[in-house]
Amino acid sequence: MSHFQQSLTIDATPAAVYAALTTPAGLQGWWTKDSDVDAANQLGGLLQFRFGPHYKQMRVEQLEPGREVRWLCTVAHLDFDHLKRQDEWVGTQVHFHLTPQGANHTRLDFEHIGLVPAFECYDLCQGGWQHFLASLQQYAQTGQGTPHEKALATAQ
């Protein structure tokens, strides 16, 4: 079975897209504001991403400025009662491949290796990636994405 893949052209330089993938402002600007990503530009760095009751931890596996970012999912929890395995992402790899397309454009080839149609969460995760990759594109082009917003604490 093939894993989730998507390609898109971003009207921004590879350096701008790379910054969106390797800086706290970038990652919080397109994926989720509720995150701990200070180590995003360090090999072996651990990144924490939270989406309400759902969370993921990624380890930075590869960094090639302006060309590639790779993460390995080391911890995951998808808080949905209908899922038998709420940690299906563990062991999967997230790859962002960047290729210059002219002076100010970048082709992004995205792969989530291991996220396969046999996973219970596949349809949900596919829709999530489609939303957040469009958010990445928008963020790199305009400086404003549509990330998951941090949940507000309720007053007691």
Backbone as ProteinMPNN parsed JSONL, in Angstrom:
{"seq_chain_A": "MSHFQQSLTIDATPAAVYAALTTPAGLQGWWTKDSDVDAANQLGGLLQFRFGPHYKQMRVEQLEPGREVRWLCTVAHLDFDHLKRQDEWVGTQVHFHLTPQGANHTRLDFEHIGLVPAFECYDLCQGGWQHFLASLQQYAQTGQGTPHEKALATAQ", "coords_chain_A": {"N_chain_A": [[0.833, -1.189, 0.0], [0.391, 2.267, -0.657], [1.759, 5.194, 0.866], [0.642, 8.35, 2.321], [0.831, 11.075, 0.126], [1.54, 14.292, -1.233], [1.798, 16.938, -3.54], [2.672, 20.326, -4.182], [2.777, 23.645, -5.537], [4.422, 26.429, -4.327], [4.263, 29.87, -3.992], [6.794, 31.12, -3.166], [10.173, 31.413, -2.008], [12.5, 28.602, -1.751], [13.978, 28.961, 0.614], [12.232, 30.471, 2.215], [10.101, 28.673, 2.547], [11.446, 26.595, 3.812], [12.116, 27.896, 6.212], [9.562, 28.108, 7.291], [9.204, 25.529, 8.059], [11.116, 25.029, 9.958], [11.34, 26.828, 12.047], [10.123, 28.202, 15.141], [8.135, 30.26, 14.846], [7.332, 29.803, 12.217], [6.34, 27.059, 12.196], [4.303, 27.282, 14.11], [2.774, 29.065, 12.797], [1.53, 27.773, 10.68], [0.834, 25.086, 11.326], [0.201, 24.204, 14.186], [-0.584, 26.286, 16.867], [-0.29, 25.519, 19.458], [2.307, 24.271, 20.576], [5.627, 22.972, 21.138], [8.454, 23.886, 19.863], [11.082, 24.717, 19.758], [13.396, 23.355, 19.115], [13.373, 22.91, 16.4], [15.215, 23.348, 14.368], [17.353, 21.701, 14.81], [19.213, 18.788, 14.503], [18.007, 15.751, 15.73], [16.438, 17.066, 17.536], [13.494, 17.393, 19.563], [10.092, 17.782, 18.864], [7.005, 19.02, 19.884], [3.631, 18.701, 19.179], [0.362, 19.819, 19.591], [-3.117, 19.291, 19.375], [-5.734, 20.168, 20.61], [-7.089, 17.505, 22.415], [-5.432, 15.739, 21.152], [-2.123, 14.672, 20.282], [1.302, 14.841, 19.122], [4.68, 13.785, 18.928], [7.636, 14.653, 17.392], [10.805, 13.728, 16.092], [13.55, 15.442, 14.879], [15.029, 14.392, 12.012], [16.456, 14.871, 9.656], [17.971, 17.644, 8.08], [18.301, 19.786, 5.474], [19.166, 22.748, 4.477], [16.894, 24.751, 2.704], [16.172, 22.613, 1.121], [15.308, 20.078, 2.261], [13.394, 18.552, 4.889], [13.068, 16.263, 7.483], [11.147, 14.275, 9.656], [10.675, 12.001, 12.404], [8.058, 10.269, 13.846], [7.701, 9.848, 17.22], [6.038, 9.693, 19.401], [2.536, 9.506, 19.739], [-0.894, 10.403, 19.944], [-4.143, 9.983, 19.205], [-7.114, 11.092, 20.094], [-9.708, 9.6, 19.77], [-12.59, 7.792, 20.259], [-13.443, 5.748, 18.537], [-11.183, 4.659, 17.425], [-9.13, 1.849, 17.491], [-6.4, 1.712, 17.792], [-4.723, 4.32, 19.028], [-2.343, 5.391, 18.563], [-1.26, 5.242, 16.003], [0.48, 6.73, 14.406], [3.064, 6.492, 15.407], [6.379, 5.766, 14.663], [6.105, 6.426, 12.015], [7.196, 8.437, 9.211], [7.755, 11.813, 8.37], [8.201, 13.699, 5.556], [9.466, 16.531, 3.927], [10.14, 17.702, 0.865], [11.895, 20.056, -0.96], [11.992, 21.903, -3.939], [13.463, 24.255, -6.048], [11.564, 26.348, -8.208], [11.939, 28.231, -10.658], [12.507, 31.759, -10.029], [11.137, 32.612, -7.65], [9.564, 30.523, -6.622], [8.515, 27.39, -5.227], [8.537, 23.916, -5.385], [6.839, 21.715, -3.429], [7.181, 18.539, -2.305], [5.521, 16.386, -0.484], [5.582, 13.768, 1.873], [4.124, 11.349, 3.906], [5.394, 8.876, 5.223], [4.441, 5.668, 5.91], [1.938, 6.33, 6.808], [-0.732, 4.883, 5.865], [-3.488, 3.648, 3.777], [-4.608, 1.477, 5.189], [-4.579, 2.173, 7.838], [-6.617, 3.014, 10.62], [-7.005, 5.7, 11.118], [-6.565, 6.917, 8.695], [-8.248, 8.321, 6.722], [-9.152, 10.549, 8.192], [-6.657, 11.684, 8.878], [-5.557, 12.169, 6.354], [-7.297, 14.165, 5.398], [-6.672, 16.094, 7.311], [-3.92, 16.594, 6.764], [-4.188, 17.639, 4.15], [-5.553, 20.024, 4.68], [-3.653, 21.331, 6.4], [-1.338, 21.437, 4.811], [-2.194, 23.17, 2.825], [-2.44, 25.35, 4.475], [0.258, 25.724, 5.143], [1.22, 26.457, 2.604], [-0.198, 28.87, 2.23], [0.796, 30.31, 4.434], [3.575, 30.506, 3.818], [3.421, 32.048, 1.541], [2.055, 34.387, 2.297], [2.491, 34.986, 4.961], [0.552, 34.415, 6.751], [-1.111, 31.738, 7.968], [-3.459, 28.995, 8.464], [-3.451, 27.739, 11.153], [-3.989, 25.168, 13.691], [-5.659, 26.389, 16.468], [-4.621, 27.32, 19.725], [-6.118, 25.838, 22.52], [-8.251, 27.544, 24.716], [-7.921, 28.015, 28.192], [-10.398, 27.137, 30.543], [-12.201, 29.279, 32.697], [-12.434, 28.974, 36.223]], "CA_chain_A": [[0.0, 0.0, 0.0], [1.181, 3.491, -0.71], [1.566, 6.135, 1.953], [0.077, 9.633, 1.915], [1.731, 11.985, -0.589], [0.907, 15.442, -1.883], [2.731, 17.919, -4.094], [2.067, 21.602, -4.51], [3.7, 24.729, -5.855], [4.274, 27.533, -3.389], [4.807, 31.125, -4.519], [7.774, 31.601, -2.194], [11.473, 30.783, -2.227], [12.767, 27.45, -0.889], [14.424, 29.439, 1.926], [11.042, 30.874, 2.975], [9.362, 27.456, 2.9], [12.289, 25.913, 4.798], [11.937, 28.616, 7.477], [8.241, 27.746, 7.81], [9.303, 24.161, 8.57], [12.226, 24.867, 10.904], [11.359, 27.878, 13.065], [8.892, 28.212, 15.936], [7.122, 31.127, 14.228], [6.831, 29.131, 11.023], [5.519, 25.895, 12.53], [3.102, 27.74, 14.801], [2.013, 29.871, 11.853], [0.748, 26.982, 9.719], [0.357, 23.778, 11.793], [-0.542, 24.388, 15.424], [-0.007, 27.268, 17.788], [-0.035, 24.817, 20.712], [3.45, 23.414, 20.27], [6.952, 23.265, 21.667], [9.222, 23.614, 18.649], [12.337, 25.464, 19.776], [14.468, 22.515, 18.563], [12.991, 22.57, 15.023], [16.343, 23.448, 13.441], [18.45, 20.927, 15.384], [19.115, 17.341, 14.308], [17.715, 15.064, 16.979], [15.537, 17.864, 18.357], [12.141, 16.872, 19.739], [9.045, 18.764, 18.62], [5.709, 18.615, 20.439], [2.507, 19.339, 18.504], [-0.893, 19.485, 20.244], [-4.346, 19.675, 18.676], [-6.727, 19.828, 21.629], [-6.701, 16.294, 23.146], [-4.541, 14.936, 20.3], [-0.75, 15.184, 20.29], [2.349, 14.119, 18.414], [6.06, 14.201, 19.155], [8.479, 14.355, 16.244], [12.244, 13.936, 16.238], [14.135, 15.952, 13.64], [15.933, 13.367, 11.495], [17.309, 15.387, 8.578], [17.803, 19.045, 7.716], [19.123, 20.303, 4.388], [18.592, 24.084, 4.26], [16.314, 25.048, 1.4], [15.953, 21.399, 0.318], [14.6, 18.943, 2.846], [13.19, 18.398, 6.324], [12.489, 14.95, 7.788], [10.846, 13.997, 11.055], [10.21, 10.669, 12.788], [7.082, 10.355, 14.929], [8.105, 8.993, 18.328], [4.895, 9.591, 20.313], [1.31, 10.025, 19.123], [-2.161, 10.022, 20.567], [-5.337, 10.527, 18.557], [-8.128, 10.845, 21.108], [-11.004, 9.276, 19.182], [-13.051, 6.522, 20.827], [-13.641, 4.721, 17.521], [-9.895, 4.095, 17.001], [-8.577, 0.802, 18.354], [-5.019, 2.149, 18.06], [-4.688, 5.774, 19.012], [-0.937, 5.776, 18.359], [-0.851, 4.708, 14.702], [1.55, 7.52, 13.778], [4.386, 6.171, 15.956], [7.238, 5.072, 13.702], [5.955, 6.965, 10.658], [8.148, 9.499, 8.879], [7.198, 12.952, 7.645], [9.253, 14.27, 4.703], [9.179, 17.71, 3.121], [11.188, 17.87, -0.15], [11.731, 21.365, -1.596], [12.711, 22.072, -5.201], [13.215, 25.575, -6.631], [10.832, 26.42, -9.473], [12.097, 29.617, -11.056], [13.12, 32.671, -9.066], [10.43, 32.769, -6.377], [8.57, 29.463, -6.452], [9.042, 26.15, -4.682], [7.711, 22.712, -5.443], [6.883, 20.929, -2.207], [6.754, 17.147, -2.395], [5.303, 15.96, 0.886], [5.283, 12.352, 2.066], [4.004, 10.833, 5.272], [5.726, 7.475, 5.005], [3.862, 4.828, 6.952], [0.518, 6.659, 6.915], [-1.277, 4.105, 4.752], [-4.94, 3.5, 3.828], [-5.021, 0.457, 6.152], [-4.69, 2.785, 9.165], [-7.958, 3.474, 10.984], [-7.046, 7.168, 11.098], [-6.077, 7.418, 7.407], [-9.109, 9.337, 6.094], [-9.086, 11.723, 9.038], [-5.318, 12.274, 8.769], [-5.422, 12.677, 4.994], [-7.986, 15.457, 5.381], [-5.883, 17.018, 8.126], [-2.732, 17.017, 6.007], [-4.593, 18.51, 3.039], [-5.819, 21.345, 5.261], [-2.461, 21.983, 6.932], [-0.408, 21.756, 3.717], [-2.718, 24.417, 2.24], [-2.077, 26.383, 5.444], [1.69, 25.96, 4.926], [1.326, 27.211, 1.359], [-0.693, 30.221, 2.506], [1.732, 30.953, 5.355], [4.817, 30.838, 3.107], [3.134, 33.071, 0.537], [1.475, 35.626, 2.832], [2.831, 35.186, 6.366], [-0.626, 34.085, 7.56], [-1.697, 30.433, 7.668], [-4.657, 28.635, 9.226], [-3.045, 26.669, 12.068], [-4.876, 24.828, 14.806], [-5.517, 27.395, 17.521], [-4.438, 26.823, 21.074], [-7.344, 25.839, 23.295], [-8.249, 28.471, 25.848], [-8.256, 27.41, 29.481], [-11.682, 27.627, 31.032], [-12.134, 29.926, 34.014], [-13.133, 28.183, 37.243]], "C_chain_A": [[0.871, 1.245, 0.0], [0.798, 4.413, 0.443], [1.011, 7.455, 1.413], [1.156, 10.509, 1.293], [0.909, 13.132, -1.163], [2.003, 16.369, -2.373], [1.971, 19.205, -4.363], [3.155, 22.61, -4.818], [3.377, 25.905, -4.948], [4.951, 28.76, -3.987], [5.686, 31.786, -3.465], [9.081, 30.86, -2.471], [11.617, 29.536, -1.357], [13.231, 27.871, 0.506], [13.231, 29.831, 2.8], [10.241, 29.654, 3.425], [10.136, 26.682, 3.971], [12.142, 26.583, 6.171], [10.583, 28.288, 8.107], [8.249, 26.361, 8.453], [10.297, 24.006, 9.715], [12.335, 25.974, 11.945], [10.069, 27.799, 13.879], [7.789, 29.073, 15.302], [6.508, 30.459, 13.009], [5.889, 27.989, 11.364], [4.231, 26.284, 13.239], [2.217, 28.586, 13.886], [1.191, 29.073, 10.87], [0.211, 25.668, 10.275], [-0.443, 23.894, 13.084], [0.176, 25.371, 16.332], [0.378, 26.606, 19.107], [1.077, 23.798, 20.488], [4.697, 23.893, 20.994], [7.926, 22.879, 20.567], [10.543, 24.381, 18.596], [13.493, 24.689, 19.144], [14.229, 22.152, 17.095], [14.148, 22.622, 14.044], [17.58, 22.732, 13.988], [18.24, 19.444, 15.107], [18.942, 16.67, 15.658], [16.778, 15.825, 17.889], [14.15, 17.246, 18.42], [11.133, 18.011, 19.644], [7.733, 18.203, 19.149], [4.607, 19.405, 19.745], [1.217, 18.868, 19.172], [-2.067, 20.085, 19.462], [-5.501, 19.325, 19.611], [-6.26, 18.574, 22.363], [-5.73, 15.388, 22.367], [-3.132, 15.525, 20.358], [0.185, 14.246, 19.544], [3.698, 14.659, 18.863], [6.867, 13.737, 17.953], [9.94, 14.581, 16.615], [12.782, 14.377, 14.884], [15.217, 14.977, 13.189], [16.898, 13.89, 10.433], [16.941, 16.835, 8.297], [18.799, 19.376, 6.613], [18.536, 21.66, 4.022], [18.144, 24.314, 2.818], [15.971, 23.829, 0.571], [15.078, 20.34, 0.976], [14.533, 19.032, 4.369], [12.538, 17.026, 6.514], [12.323, 14.805, 9.285], [10.463, 12.531, 11.21], [9.243, 10.854, 13.946], [7.459, 9.344, 16.01], [6.998, 8.778, 19.358], [3.688, 10.152, 19.578], [0.103, 9.545, 19.911], [-3.279, 10.757, 19.831], [-6.514, 10.133, 19.435], [-9.511, 10.7, 20.484], [-11.402, 7.89, 19.673], [-13.151, 5.407, 19.792], [-12.328, 4.09, 17.038], [-9.441, 3.035, 17.993], [-7.153, 1.146, 18.753], [-4.983, 3.659, 17.927], [-3.278, 6.306, 18.798], [-0.402, 5.323, 17.004], [0.303, 5.474, 14.054], [2.942, 7.112, 14.247], [5.169, 5.317, 14.954], [7.088, 5.56, 12.271], [6.927, 8.125, 10.47], [7.464, 10.561, 8.032], [8.341, 13.628, 6.886], [8.705, 15.456, 3.918], [10.359, 17.884, 2.168], [10.908, 19.17, -0.898], [12.591, 21.446, -2.848], [12.417, 23.46, -5.746], [12.496, 25.451, -7.969], [10.881, 27.866, -9.945], [12.62, 30.447, -9.898], [12.443, 32.659, -7.695], [9.348, 31.721, -6.148], [9.269, 28.202, -5.972], [8.038, 25.039, -4.918], [7.929, 21.974, -4.135], [6.35, 19.543, -2.52], [6.724, 16.625, -0.965], [4.992, 14.472, 0.917], [5.142, 12.083, 3.56], [4.149, 9.32, 5.137], [5.246, 6.656, 6.2], [2.401, 5.142, 7.214], [-0.157, 6.055, 5.684], [-2.79, 3.935, 4.889], [-5.433, 2.44, 4.812], [-5.156, 1.019, 7.573], [-6.138, 3.219, 9.41], [-8.08, 4.991, 10.842], [-6.756, 7.754, 9.716], [-6.95, 8.535, 6.827], [-9.082, 10.642, 6.872], [-7.746, 12.447, 8.866], [-5.058, 12.833, 7.366], [-6.084, 14.049, 4.881], [-7.235, 16.509, 6.184], [-4.663, 17.513, 7.381], [-3.113, 17.937, 4.847], [-4.876, 19.922, 3.544], [-4.517, 22.039, 5.656], [-1.395, 22.242, 5.869], [-0.883, 23.001, 2.968], [-2.394, 25.588, 3.171], [-0.596, 26.738, 5.322], [1.904, 26.81, 3.675], [0.92, 28.669, 1.583], [0.277, 30.978, 3.409], [3.007, 31.393, 4.629], [4.606, 31.973, 2.113], [2.737, 34.41, 1.144], [1.906, 35.952, 4.258], [1.677, 34.87, 7.303], [-1.199, 32.752, 7.107], [-2.976, 30.229, 8.451], [-4.311, 27.467, 10.156], [-4.156, 26.327, 13.06], [-4.609, 25.851, 15.908], [-5.382, 26.722, 18.872], [-5.764, 26.913, 21.826], [-7.22, 26.791, 24.483], [-8.616, 27.718, 27.121], [-9.575, 27.978, 29.956], [-11.517, 28.19, 32.435], [-12.935, 29.093, 35.004], [-13.623, 29.065, 38.341]], "O_chain_A": [[1.953, 1.264, 0.587], [-0.336, 4.404, 0.922], [0.921, 7.652, 0.201], [2.244, 10.669, 1.846], [-0.255, 12.966, -1.527], [3.015, 16.561, -1.699], [0.793, 19.189, -4.721], [4.306, 22.449, -4.412], [2.225, 26.319, -4.818], [6.094, 28.684, -4.438], [5.37, 32.856, -2.944], [9.081, 29.801, -3.099], [10.938, 29.415, -0.338], [12.905, 27.201, 1.486], [13.225, 29.551, 3.999], [9.757, 29.609, 4.556], [9.544, 26.176, 4.924], [12.053, 25.891, 7.185], [10.476, 28.201, 9.33], [7.401, 26.056, 9.292], [10.323, 22.966, 10.374], [13.337, 26.046, 12.658], [9.036, 27.375, 13.362], [6.635, 28.648, 15.235], [5.299, 30.541, 12.794], [4.759, 27.951, 10.876], [3.183, 25.685, 12.998], [1.039, 28.794, 14.177], [0.253, 29.604, 10.276], [-0.783, 25.162, 9.755], [-1.658, 23.698, 13.068], [1.388, 25.29, 16.531], [1.277, 27.083, 19.799], [0.82, 22.619, 20.244], [4.805, 25.05, 21.4], [8.197, 21.697, 20.354], [11.06, 24.66, 17.515], [14.465, 25.291, 18.688], [14.816, 21.192, 16.594], [14.078, 22.001, 12.983], [18.711, 23.103, 13.674], [17.189, 18.899, 15.445], [19.649, 16.987, 16.615], [16.356, 15.295, 18.916], [13.684, 16.646, 17.451], [11.299, 19.062, 20.263], [7.392, 17.049, 18.891], [4.64, 20.635, 19.724], [0.992, 17.665, 19.309], [-2.01, 21.211, 18.968], [-6.168, 18.307, 19.426], [-5.148, 18.56, 22.89], [-5.268, 14.377, 22.897], [-2.97, 16.74, 20.471], [-0.083, 13.058, 19.361], [3.839, 15.85, 19.143], [6.791, 12.577, 17.547], [10.269, 15.506, 17.357], [12.499, 13.751, 13.862], [16.201, 14.761, 13.896], [18.026, 13.409, 10.322], [15.768, 17.205, 8.276], [20.008, 19.257, 6.807], [17.518, 21.726, 3.333], [18.892, 24.106, 1.863], [15.525, 23.969, -0.568], [14.204, 19.766, 0.327], [15.453, 19.506, 5.036], [11.593, 16.669, 5.812], [13.203, 15.15, 10.073], [9.987, 11.899, 10.267], [9.57, 11.524, 14.925], [7.528, 8.142, 15.754], [7.019, 7.796, 20.1], [3.797, 11.156, 18.875], [0.083, 8.444, 20.461], [-3.347, 11.986, 19.837], [-6.868, 8.957, 19.507], [-10.374, 11.563, 20.646], [-10.647, 6.929, 19.524], [-12.964, 4.238, 20.129], [-12.356, 3.092, 16.317], [-9.374, 3.291, 19.195], [-6.738, 0.913, 19.888], [-5.187, 4.205, 16.843], [-3.044, 7.514, 18.846], [0.791, 5.047, 16.874], [1.029, 4.912, 13.234], [3.918, 7.366, 13.541], [4.686, 4.294, 14.469], [7.857, 5.158, 11.399], [7.413, 8.714, 11.435], [6.704, 10.26, 7.112], [9.321, 14.073, 7.485], [7.627, 15.389, 3.327], [11.468, 18.184, 2.612], [9.807, 19.365, -1.413], [13.772, 21.101, -2.824], [11.251, 23.825, -5.897], [12.789, 24.555, -8.762], [9.967, 28.642, -9.666], [13.116, 29.909, -8.908], [13.131, 32.693, -6.675], [8.321, 32.015, -5.536], [10.443, 27.969, -6.26], [6.842, 25.202, -4.681], [9.06, 21.647, -3.775], [5.206, 19.389, -2.949], [7.762, 16.447, -0.326], [4.232, 13.972, 0.089], [5.952, 12.54, 4.367], [3.172, 8.591, 4.963], [5.607, 6.926, 7.345], [1.686, 4.315, 7.781], [-0.151, 6.646, 4.604], [-3.326, 4.063, 5.99], [-6.587, 2.503, 5.235], [-5.79, 0.392, 8.421], [-6.799, 3.731, 8.507], [-9.143, 5.501, 10.485], [-6.706, 8.976, 9.574], [-6.431, 9.594, 6.475], [-8.997, 11.72, 6.283], [-7.706, 13.669, 8.726], [-4.404, 13.866, 7.223], [-5.498, 14.982, 4.332], [-7.169, 17.673, 5.789], [-4.39, 18.713, 7.361], [-2.418, 18.921, 4.594], [-4.484, 20.902, 2.91], [-4.294, 23.195, 5.295], [-0.615, 23.183, 6.012], [-0.062, 23.803, 2.523], [-2.105, 26.691, 2.706], [-0.231, 27.911, 5.389], [2.678, 27.767, 3.691], [1.626, 29.588, 1.165], [0.55, 32.156, 3.177], [3.464, 32.523, 4.804], [5.514, 32.768, 1.872], [3.043, 35.459, 0.578], [1.709, 37.076, 4.72], [1.8, 35.036, 8.517], [-1.714, 32.64, 5.994], [-3.516, 31.17, 9.034], [-4.805, 26.354, 9.98], [-5.115, 27.077, 13.241], [-3.456, 26.136, 16.232], [-5.974, 25.67, 19.116], [-6.447, 27.936, 21.776], [-6.194, 26.824, 25.162], [-9.519, 26.881, 27.118], [-9.841, 29.168, 29.79], [-10.781, 27.64, 33.255], [-13.994, 28.567, 34.664], [-14.237, 28.583, 39.292]]}, "name": "protein", "num_of_chains": 1, "seq": "MSHFQQSLTIDATPAAVYAALTTPAGLQGWWTKDSDVDAANQLGGLLQFRFGPHYKQMRVEQLEPGREVRWLCTVAHLDFDHLKRQDEWVGTQVHFHLTPQGANHTRLDFEHIGLVPAFECYDLCQGGWQHFLASLQQYAQTGQGTPHEKALATAQ"}
